[in-house]
Amino acid sequence: MSTAATITTVNGGNRIQTYEDFVKVHGILLAASGVPQSLHRILFEKLSNETFDGGNFFQIEPVEDVEGRQRRLLFTSDFMAKDSNLFLVDHAWTFRLSDAYKQLQEVPGLAERMAALMCVDNDLDEEAESGGLDEIDTTKLSAVEIVEKEFCEVKEGGADALRWLELEELDVDDSMLVSLDLPSKFPELLALSLCGNKLENVEVVTKEITQLKHLRALWLNNNPVLEKGDSHMAATIHQCCSRLEIYNSHFTNNYGKWALGFCGGLYDKENPGHDLQSDLPLVSLTSLDLSNRMIRNLMNKAFSPAELPCLSYLNLRANSLDENSVSDLLELLRGFSNLRALEVDIPGPLGDGAVQILDSLPRLSSLNGVDASQILESEKSVVDSMLQPRLPEWTAGEPISDRVINAMWLFLMTYRLADEEKIDETSVWYVMDELGSALRHSDEPNFRVSPFLYLPEGNLASAVSYSILWPISNVQRGDECTRDFLFGIGEDKQRSARLSAWFHTPKNYFIREYEKHRMKLQSKKFHSPPVALSTSTTDTLCQSDGTALCVYTDIPQVEEFLTRAEFVITSEPKDADIIWTSMQVDEEMKKAAGLNDQQIINQFPFEACLVMKHHLAETIQKAYGSPEWLQPTYNLETELTQLIGDYCFRERDKLDNLWILKPWNMARTIDTTVTGNLSAIIRLMETGPKVCQKYIEHPALLKGKKFDLRYIVLVRSMNPLELFLADTFWVRLANNSYSLDKHSFFEYETHFTVMNYRGRLNHMKTSEFVKEFEKEHHVNWRDIHSRVMRMIRSVFESAAAVHPEMHSPTSRAMYGVDVMLDCNFRPKILEVTYCPDCTRACKYDTEPVINGGEIVKGTDFYNYVFGCLFLNETTHVSPL
């Protein structure tokens, strides 16, 4: 959970000695923590004495049946009443997100401790016990040795024709695969596993595999060839290997008895079966786990009560079954007279609720591991209690730091600091110690946890962070101690969807919601803005008597650089003809400043529909649906379900799945993150409202570096729409070469281009950029620029159509529009910023505006901006 901690100092920063001073300094923190007042004195005493006595009351133990990948916390004392005691939990790791990977690499022992705490070091322990990695590697047979050994046995007649071959994680590359000559040596192969190798050439792999005509199972998981997402390879293999039933762990449309027998444990390396329909009948099979097999149609000749008469346990989780209706599936399952235990996504292919499923399948005694009678007694479907936890995952040989980075989102908590002057812009993330991290989730927890900053010397410099643990219900010996990971968050804040960060929630439900969302967007047809109020262009503001226009501004650059004789700066807002301000001008502000309705203001009503990221996406989507120039964008505060569905859809279809999270209304990439981890996306909501946007994974580059372009748009009117684009734009380049290596996502200067505030400034002159870009990519910049111009006009047309209330005859404004090009040179809208941000960019840019390749100093910039907006001059601007 996220907490903003506000700090108040006392006694000039002297060390706190008394309980009274403790309460005075920590009053706001105590209130925010939720710790009952009756426990405040106990908290003070334990903090003062650094008392960590949790070991006297709790015990950590591994959870059964999860291969040591999760722990839980048990209460070992006899009894503890609600709100009767309190415990300090230390923070084992505290960091800013951008520093996480670096700290794991550089802080001695940190990665090892976190790996043990997060249960991602189990295989390392096993390797150590068996003599270490080096010993294992030296005794491991190579792929060539394994093939030769098997071939000799077959050739000498000591074994039947080989039907099952595993060549996993043996560094098999394309050339080695060809040299192994598997089709000639083992033409009767039924199952082949090449997981975790270095295969990457689609043509080579396809040619070798399609010669194995008897294959029933093929595993190419974790090979680079799959990262190419080549659907043609899969289609060719399926066509040529017509008996294939399992492909990369998923069932093909051709699955039958062999695939079902494999999932039921009948077929394996020791007993691969023969190239017949079945040599081991399914009639004796009692348990069948079909989870995560990407099955779309369960109506299969082999999957029937006649073939599986003894089936008592069935797991159908994570299969869409979208080719079957709910009624057909329930009818099929009712035919299995011995079926007593079922696992299935809820909501999912069998319906939206547990009670509904149990009513339709009355023979079931267990649904998703919960006793059927318990569910029926509750008279409702408690979906959360049936969700299976996400467990830390890793691949063999994966560096320990990478394992921790991937698993940490199951353990992290966060807070943000604030003193009496300002709130910290970057949230702090932390991992509780082993005791705190063993607390598992419950919708009805018996403990609560809250972060707390202790200021022993009464100031922020002395702050030490802890978590506070206390019972919120009575507990007794043997009870598991739990907490609510989403304390205070109900369905009005998307609780069920947010649980996807820690639990395997029903993917097909989210995918269906995403597809509804996508269809809704695709059905949108743009409607032109309302008929113009006037067909004439905006009038010039020149005074009839030739006197200068009075300008009031609170922006130093305008006051300094606006030097044209037609304008004069005034310090009195009420005397001004033009108000050019960085403040929001509302009715209250007008009244306080004595403004009137005839004064021209440098902002339009409801311009938030453009300059706030979530409103910008909503405005465009309402007008255009999903134009190609807007990346798929979701407001996480309202569209998390649809985002999860999009993520799962892409994961299922092996599409790019990298996303960027941006705060609604922060600049300079503050609190902006690039990630492909779904748990991370959901957890990052805790640091403030965000949009989640599909990352442009393959942008156009200049000399290998990412860049974006800031265009200046001058708006004279929203109705009729009068837009002018400054002939110049800012080119902002990243400092590092672009990379999609997962470690690079922690490198600010690789993926972000706004270096005015962090890192080295890396801008280019417009003319130089255009020349270099055309030379490198062999394109005509005019063609690209015309597409950019059309896109920018479309953005403002969206606002005019969706929000006609933006029109105001006394408004004229300047906006910055940030644009990126993808690798096909198609423009993508990033964001629109309002006037003060544009002028701020000018302030920090060493070369503020570039016109025709020549530097135009700040004076000229504001002179031509004001000339265009208020005198209707068109020098240095192009109409859109």
SETIFI-909237 format. One record per residue (C-alpha): x, y, z. Coordinates in steps of 0.1 Angstrom, whole numbers, padded with zeros to 4 digits, always signed. Example, Ala and Ser with C-alpha at 12.3 -4.5 7.8 and 13.67 -1.06 7.14 Angstrom:
<nodes>
+0123-0045+0078/+0137-0011+0071/
</nodes>
This chain:
<nodes>
+0000+0000+0000/+0011+0035-0006/+0013+0061+0021/+0023+0098+0019/+0042+0106+0051/+0042+0143+0062/+0070+0153+0086/+0068+0180+0112/+0099+0189+0132/+0101+0198+0169/+0126+0211+0195/+0149+0222+0168/+0157+0186+0159/+0167+0174+0194/+0164+0137+0202/+0129+0127+0213/+0129+0117+0250/+0093+0117+0260/+0061+0101+0248/+0045+0136+0246/+0072+0148+0221/+0069+0115+0202/+0031+0122+0197/+0038+0158+0188/+0063+0150+0161/+0045+0119+0147/+0009+0130+0151/+0001+0131+0114/+0021+0099+0108/+0002+0081+0136/-0031+0091+0122/-0021+0080+0087/-0009+0047+0099/-0042+0036+0114/-0025+0023+0146/-0051+0024+0174/-0044+0051+0199/-0043+0025+0227/-0011+0012+0211/+0007+0045+0206/+0027+0042+0239/+0037+0006+0232/+0049+0018+0197/+0069+0046+0213/+0086+0022+0238/+0095-0004+0211/+0108+0022+0188/+0129+0039+0215/+0144+0006+0226/+0145-0010+0191/+0125-0039+0203/+0120-0066+0177/+0101-0093+0196/+0081-0109+0168/+0101-0141+0171/+0085-0147+0205/+0050-0149+0190/+0054-0160+0153/+0070-0187+0133/+0078-0188+0096/+0072-0220+0077/+0071-0231+0041/+0038-0236+0024/+0031-0272+0014/+0025-0282-0023/+0042-0251-0038/+0078-0265-0041/+0092-0242-0015/+0082-0210-0034/+0061-0195-0007/+0061-0191+0031/+0035-0183+0057/+0035-0169+0092/+0020-0188+0121/+0010-0175+0155/+0028-0196+0182/+0016-0180+0215/-0015-0192+0232/-0037-0162+0226/-0037-0125+0216/-0067-0102+0217/-0076-0077+0190/-0056-0044+0193/-0037-0057+0223/-0001-0057+0211/+0021-0043+0184/+0053-0054+0166/+0081-0037+0147/+0089-0051+0113/+0122-0041+0099/+0127-0032+0062/+0152-0055+0045/+0155-0034+0014/+0145+0003+0007/+0150+0019-0027/+0139+0041-0055/+0127+0021-0084/+0153+0034-0108/+0181+0022-0084/+0167-0013-0078/+0188-0032-0103/+0220-0013-0096/+0217-0019-0058/+0212-0056-0063/+0244-0057-0084/+0265-0035-0061/+0254-0040-0025/+0271-0070-0010/+0247-0098+0001/+0216-0079-0009/+0206-0100-0039/+0213-0132-0020/+0191-0121+0010/+0163-0110-0013/+0165-0142-0033/+0161-0163-0001/+0133-0141+0012/+0114-0143-0021/+0120-0180-0024/+0138-0178-0058/+0170-0195-0047/+0157-0231-0042/+0175-0246-0072/+0207-0228-0062/+0205-0246-0028/+0200-0279-0046/+0230-0273-0068/+0251-0263-0039/+0241-0295-0020/+0250-0317-0051/+0284-0301-0055/+0279-0268-0072/+0272-0256-0107/+0306-0264-0120/+0304-0300-0109/+0269-0304-0126/+0281-0288-0158/+0312-0311-0161/+0291-0343-0158/+0264-0331-0182/+0263-0349-0216/+0262-0327-0247/+0234-0329-0272/+0257-0348-0296/+0267-0373-0270/+0230-0379-0260/+0219-0384-0296/+0249-0407-0303/+0242-0428-0272/+0205-0432-0281/+0213-0440-0317/+0238-0466-0308/+0213-0484-0285/+0187-0484-0313/+0212-0495-0339/+0225-0524-0318/+0190-0536-0313/+0191-0532-0276/+0161-0509-0276/+0130-0503-0297/+0129-0474-0321/+0134-0442-0300/+0101-0424-0294/+0110-0398-0268/+0140-0375-0269/+0148-0346-0245/+0176-0322-0256/+0169-0294-0231/+0193-0264-0223/+0222-0280-0242/+0231-0249-0263/+0217-0265-0294/+0218-0239-0322/+0206-0240-0358/+0237-0256-0373/+0239-0282-0345/+0202-0291-0350/+0209-0299-0386/+0241-0319-0378/+0222-0340-0353/+0201-0354-0382/+0172-0364-0360/+0148-0373-0388/+0171-0400-0401/+0182-0414-0368/+0149-0414-0350/+0120-0414-0376/+0096-0428-0351/+0098-0400-0326/+0066-0392-0308/+0079-0365-0284/+0108-0341-0289/+0118-0314-0264/+0143-0287-0274/+0135-0263-0246/+0160-0236-0236/+0183-0238-0265/+0196-0213-0291/+0174-0220-0321/+0166-0189-0340/+0163-0195-0377/+0127-0202-0387/+0135-0219-0420/+0161-0243-0404/+0139-0253-0375/+0108-0257-0397/+0127-0279-0422/+0141-0302-0395/+0109-0306-0375/+0085-0312-0404/+0105-0343-0414/+0093-0360-0381/+0060-0372-0394/+0050-0392-0363/+0054-0364-0337/+0027-0360-0312/+0044-0335-0289/+0070-0308-0297/+0085-0284-0272/+0105-0254-0285/+0099-0232-0254/+0125-0206-0245/+0142-0205-0278/+0148-0172-0297/+0130-0186-0327/+0097-0181-0308/+0104-0145-0300/+0100-0137-0336/+0063-0146-0333/+0064-0164-0366/+0029-0179-0370/+0039-0193-0404/+0063-0217-0387/+0036-0230-0364/+0012-0234-0392/+0037-0253-0414/+0047-0276-0386/+0010-0284-0378/+0003-0291-0414/+0033-0313-0420/+0032-0331-0386/-0005-0340-0389/-0005-0361-0357/+0009-0333-0335/-0013-0329-0304/+0010-0307-0282/+0030-0278-0294/+0050-0257-0270/+0030-0270-0240/-0003-0261-0256/-0029-0284-0272/-0033-0282-0309/-0067-0285-0326/-0058-0321-0333/-0054-0332-0296/-0067-0366-0286/-0060-0396-0265/-0022-0391-0265/-0023-0355-0252/-0049-0364-0226/-0028-0394-0215/+0003-0372-0213/-0015-0347-0190/-0029-0376-0169/+0006-0390-0164/+0001-0421-0186/+0027-0411-0212/+0063-0399-0204/+0099-0407-0213/+0097-0441-0198/+0064-0450-0214/+0059-0428-0246/+0032-0450-0261/+0032-0464-0297/+0022-0448-0329/-0012-0462-0325/-0044-0446-0312/-0037-0459-0278/-0017-0486-0261/-0027-0475-0226/-0064-0469-0224/-0077-0438-0205/-0103-0458-0187/-0082-0461-0155/-0074-0423-0154/-0088-0406-0123/-0070-0373-0123/-0065-0349-0153/-0048-0315-0152/-0055-0296-0184/-0047-0262-0170/-0029-0236-0193/-0032-0257-0224/-0048-0230-0245/-0078-0253-0253/-0105-0236-0272/-0128-0265-0278/-0133-0292-0252/-0158-0311-0273/-0134-0338-0284/-0139-0375-0292/-0112-0385-0267/-0125-0362-0239/-0157-0380-0232/-0173-0400-0203/-0170-0431-0224/-0132-0428-0227/-0127-0414-0191/-0153-0432-0170/-0132-0430-0138/-0123-0393-0139/-0128-0377-0105/-0105-0346-0106/-0103-0322-0135/-0084-0289-0138/-0095-0266-0167/-0079-0233-0155/-0065-0208-0180/-0083-0223-0211/-0106-0200-0230/-0129-0227-0243/-0144-0199-0264/-0157-0223-0291/-0180-0239-0265/-0211-0224-0249/-0216-0226-0212/-0246-0249-0215/-0227-0273-0238/-0197-0275-0214/-0219-0281-0184/-0238-0308-0202/-0205-0325-0211/-0192-0324-0176/-0225-0337-0162/-0218-0369-0181/-0187-0377-0160/-0205-0395-0132/-0174-0399-0109/-0163-0362-0112/-0160-0348-0077/-0133-0321-0078/-0131-0294-0105/-0109-0264-0110/-0119-0237-0134/-0117-0199-0139/-0145-0180-0122/-0159-0160-0139/-0150-0181-0169/-0162-0206-0195/-0186-0223-0171/-0203-0191-0158/-0198-0161-0136/-0202-0176-0101/-0193-0207-0080/-0228-0213-0068/-0241-0213-0104/-0215-0240-0113/-0223-0261-0083/-0260-0259-0090/-0253-0272-0125/-0229-0299-0114/-0244-0312-0081/-0221-0342-0078/-0191-0319-0072/-0177-0320-0036/-0149-0295-0043/-0146-0264-0066/-0113-0247-0069/-0101-0264-0038/-0130-0251-0016/-0155-0275-0001/-0187-0273-0021/-0209-0272+0010/-0190-0243+0023/-0196-0223-0009/-0233-0232-0010/-0237-0222+0027/-0223-0188+0020/-0249-0183-0008/-0224-0164-0029/-0193-0169-0050/-0163-0157-0032/-0140-0156-0062/-0110-0141-0043/-0107-0171-0019/-0104-0195-0049/-0077-0177-0067/-0043-0194-0070/-0013-0173-0059/+0012-0161-0083/+0045-0178-0073/+0079-0165-0081/+0091-0178-0114/+0126-0180-0130/+0145-0200-0155/+0175-0222-0148/+0207-0203-0150/+0189-0169-0147/+0211-0144-0127/+0199-0140-0091/+0194-0102-0095/+0170-0108-0124/+0151-0133-0104/+0146-0108-0076/+0136-0080-0100/+0109-0102-0115/+0096-0116-0081/+0098-0084-0060/+0064-0071-0071/+0048-0099-0050/+0065-0084-0019/+0069-0047-0023/+0052-0019-0004/+0056+0018-0010/+0053+0053+0006/+0061+0088-0004/+0077+0114+0018/+0065+0150+0023/+0079+0177+0046/+0063+0210+0054/+0074+0225+0021/+0068+0199-0006/+0060+0163-0014/+0088+0141-0027/+0083+0135-0065/+0096+0099-0064/+0080+0071-0043/+0101+0049-0020/+0096+0011-0024/+0106-0014+0003/+0106-0050+0012/+0097-0061+0048/+0120-0085+0065/+0114-0122+0065/+0087-0121+0091/+0067-0094+0074/+0071-0109+0040/+0057-0142+0052/+0023-0126+0058/-0001-0139+0031/-0032-0123+0018/-0067-0128+0031/-0100-0109+0024/-0107-0114+0061/-0072-0108+0077/-0064-0111+0113/-0035-0086+0112/-0029-0052+0097/+0004-0038+0085/+0013-0001+0080/+0045+0017+0071/+0058+0041+0097/+0087+0067+0097/+0103+0071+0131/+0121+0104+0136/+0143+0099+0167/+0158+0134+0164/+0126+0151+0154/+0136+0157+0118/+0136+0140+0084/+0173+0135+0083/+0171+0111+0112/+0142+0091+0098/+0141+0053+0101/+0114+0034+0083/+0096+0004+0098/+0064-0014+0093/+0040-0018+0122/+0021-0051+0127/-0009-0055+0150/-0038-0079+0154/-0072-0067+0142/-0090-0098+0155/-0084-0123+0182/-0058-0150+0173/-0048-0182+0190/-0020-0208+0187/-0017-0223+0152/-0036-0196+0134/-0020-0184+0102/-0013-0146+0104/-0026-0128+0073/-0031-0092+0060/-0052-0077+0033/-0029-0067+0004/-0055-0042-0007/-0066-0028+0026/-0093-0001+0021/-0097-0009-0016/-0131-0021-0026/-0147-0030-0059/-0153+0007-0065/-0115+0009-0069/-0112-0023-0090/-0103-0046-0062/-0108-0079-0080/-0088-0067-0110/-0060-0054-0088/-0057-0088-0071/-0042-0100-0104/-0009-0086-0091/-0007-0115-0066/-0031-0141-0079/-0039-0160-0112/-0072-0144-0120/-0094-0157-0150/-0076-0146-0181/-0105-0154-0204/-0128-0130-0185/-0104-0102-0189/-0098-0110-0225/-0136-0108-0232/-0138-0074-0215/-0109-0062-0236/-0124-0074-0268/-0157-0056-0259/-0136-0025-0253/-0117-0029-0286/-0149-0034-0306/-0164-0003-0290/-0134+0018-0301/-0133+0003-0336/-0170+0012-0340/-0162+0049-0336/-0165+0071-0366/-0152+0106-0364/-0178+0134-0364/-0167+0168-0375/-0168+0196-0350/-0201+0217-0348/-0207+0242-0376/-0185+0272-0370/-0200+0302-0353/-0182+0324-0378/-0165+0318-0411/-0142+0347-0406/-0108+0344-0390/-0101+0357-0355/-0098+0394-0354/-0066+0412-0347/-0063+0429-0313/-0046+0461-0326/-0059+0492-0308/-0078+0516-0331/-0057+0545-0318/-0024+0527-0324/-0015+0524-0288/+0002+0492-0275/-0016+0462-0261/-0011+0458-0223/+0002+0424-0213/+0002+0410-0178/+0024+0380-0172/+0038+0361-0143/+0063+0342-0166/+0097+0358-0165/+0107+0348-0200/+0077+0366-0215/+0084+0397-0195/+0120+0397-0206/+0117+0387-0242/+0085+0403-0255/+0100+0434-0270/+0077+0444-0299/+0064+0479-0298/+0028+0466-0302/+0029+0452-0266/+0037+0467-0233/+0041+0448-0200/+0019+0459-0171/+0020+0448-0135/-0017+0452-0129/-0039+0423-0142/-0070+0444-0142/-0054+0469-0166/-0042+0443-0191/-0057+0435-0226/-0039+0401-0225/-0034+0378-0195/-0005+0354-0202/-0001+0334-0170/+0010+0300-0157/-0019+0300-0132/-0053+0284-0138/-0077+0312-0145/-0111+0303-0130/-0140+0325-0118/-0125+0327-0083/-0091+0339-0097/-0108+0364-0120/-0127+0379-0091/-0096+0381-0069/-0075+0397-0096/-0102+0420-0108/-0103+0405-0143/-0132+0411-0168/-0148+0391-0195/-0132+0411-0223/-0096+0403-0215/-0078+0378-0237/-0065+0348-0217/-0038+0324-0228/-0058+0293-0220/-0091+0277-0232/-0119+0265-0210/-0117+0227-0205/-0082+0225-0220/-0076+0197-0195/-0092+0174-0222/-0059+0179-0240/-0032+0186-0214/-0039+0158-0189/-0028+0124-0203/-0059+0104-0193/-0082+0131-0207/-0062+0133-0239/-0066+0096-0246/-0103+0097-0237/-0109+0127-0259/-0092+0110-0289/-0109+0077-0283/-0143+0094-0281/-0138+0110-0314/-0117+0086-0334/-0118+0053-0314/-0083+0038-0319/-0064+0057-0346/-0031+0043-0355/-0014+0075-0342/-0025+0068-0306/-0009+0038-0289/-0034+0016-0270/-0040+0036-0238/-0058+0028-0206/-0067+0049-0176/-0058+0025-0148/-0082+0042-0124/-0111+0030-0145/-0099+0006-0172/-0076-0018-0154/-0098-0048-0164/-0095-0039-0201/-0057-0034-0197/-0053-0068-0181/-0073-0083-0209/-0051-0066-0236/-0020-0078-0217/-0033-0114-0216/-0044-0113-0252/-0010-0102-0263/+0006-0128-0240/-0016-0156-0255/-0007-0145-0290/+0029-0140-0283/+0028-0103-0292/+0050-0075-0279/+0039-0068-0243/+0060-0038-0231/+0041-0009-0216/+0049+0026-0203/+0031+0040-0172/+0027+0078-0170/+0011+0099-0142/-0020+0118-0153/-0005+0152-0148/+0033+0152-0142/+0060+0164-0165/+0096+0155-0171/+0089+0117-0169/+0085+0119-0132/+0072+0085-0119/+0072+0071-0154/+0081+0035-0158/+0087+0010-0186/+0078-0026-0178/+0065-0059-0193/+0055-0073-0158/+0018-0073-0152/+0022-0074-0114/+0044-0043-0117/+0019-0025-0138/-0009-0031-0112/+0013-0023-0082/+0025+0010-0097/-0010+0023-0094/-0002+0027-0058/+0021+0057-0064/-0007+0078-0080/-0032+0078-0109/-0017+0067-0141/-0023+0059-0177/-0008+0027-0191/+0002+0030-0228/+0016+0004-0252/+0053+0012-0254/+0066+0020-0289/+0091-0009-0288/+0106-0002-0322/+0109+0036-0326/+0127+0054-0354/+0162+0061-0342/+0189+0086-0351/+0224+0071-0349/+0210+0043-0327/+0194+0067-0302/+0157+0073-0294/+0143+0107-0299/+0111+0127-0297/+0100+0160-0312/+0082+0189-0295/+0061+0210-0318/+0046+0243-0308/+0009+0248-0318/-0007+0282-0316/-0045+0282-0313/-0064+0313-0322/-0099+0297-0321/-0115+0264-0314/-0147+0273-0334/-0139+0278-0362/-0107+0257-0356/-0077+0280-0363/-0044+0263-0357/-0008+0274-0366/+0022+0252-0363/+0056+0269-0356/+0080+0262-0384/+0104+0249-0358/+0105+0220-0334/+0127+0208-0306/+0146+0176-0312/+0153+0157-0280/+0175+0127-0280/+0183+0101-0254/+0219+0100-0243/+0224+0062-0246/+0219+0039-0275/+0185+0024-0276/+0181-0011-0263/+0153-0036-0254/+0175-0054-0230/+0154-0058-0198/+0182-0042-0177/+0180-0010-0198/+0145-0002-0185/+0162+0010-0154/+0184+0034-0174/+0168+0068-0176/+0191+0080-0204/+0183+0051-0226/+0145+0052-0228/+0138+0089-0220/+0147+0120-0239/+0138+0148-0215/+0173+0156-0203/+0166+0192-0193/+0162+0181-0157/+0182+0149-0155/+0214+0139-0173/+0232+0156-0201/+0213+0179-0225/+0212+0163-0260/+0193+0185-0285/+0199+0191-0322/+0192+0219-0346/+0162+0212-0367/+0181+0216-0400/+0209+0193-0388/+0184+0167-0376/+0164+0167-0408/+0196+0164-0429/+0210+0135-0407/+0176+0117-0406/+0171+0118-0443/+0206+0106-0450/+0204+0077-0425/+0169+0065-0434/+0167+0075-0471/+0134+0093-0466/+0119+0127-0475/+0113+0146-0443/+0085+0167-0459/+0064+0135-0462/+0069+0127-0425/+0062+0163-0416/+0029+0164-0435/+0018+0133-0416/+0027+0149-0383/+0007+0181-0393/-0024+0160-0401/-0021+0141-0368/-0018+0173-0348/-0048+0188-0365/-0067+0156-0357/-0059+0159-0321/-0074+0194-0318/-0103+0184-0340/-0110+0156-0314/-0111+0182-0286/-0134+0206-0307/-0158+0178-0315/-0159+0161-0281/-0157+0193-0260/-0174+0222-0279/-0174+0240-0246/-0137+0247-0252/-0146+0275-0275/-0141+0309-0261/-0138+0342-0281/-0115+0356-0254/-0090+0327-0254/-0059+0322-0274/-0032+0298-0264/+0001+0280-0271/+0005+0243-0266/+0035+0219-0269/+0028+0187-0287/+0052+0158-0282/+0055+0133-0311/+0075+0101-0317/+0080+0082-0349/+0078+0044-0350/+0103+0024-0371/+0080+0029-0402/+0081+0067-0397/+0045+0069-0386/+0039+0097-0361/+0025+0088-0326/+0011+0114-0302/+0027+0113-0268/+0012+0142-0250/+0001+0178-0252/+0014+0203-0227/+0000+0237-0218/+0017+0271-0222/+0039+0273-0191/+0055+0240-0200/+0063+0253-0234/+0079+0284-0220/+0097+0263-0194/+0112+0242-0223/+0124+0275-0238/+0140+0285-0205/+0160+0254-0201/+0169+0249-0238/+0203+0264-0247/+0190+0269-0282/+0153+0278-0276/+0139+0279-0311/+0154+0270-0345/+0139+0284-0377/+0151+0271-0410/+0182+0258-0393/+0192+0291-0377/+0189+0299-0341/+0161+0323-0332/+0168+0338-0298/+0141+0340-0270/+0132+0375-0280/+0122+0365-0315/+0103+0335-0302/+0079+0354-0280/+0076+0382-0305/+0064+0359-0333/+0042+0339-0309/+0024+0371-0298/+0024+0384-0334/+0006+0353-0346/-0019+0350-0318/-0029+0386-0313/-0019+0404-0345/-0028+0376-0370/+0007+0375-0384/+0018+0343-0400/+0056+0347-0402/+0074+0316-0389/+0041+0296-0386/+0022+0273-0409/-0016+0269-0408/-0029+0235-0399/
</nodes>
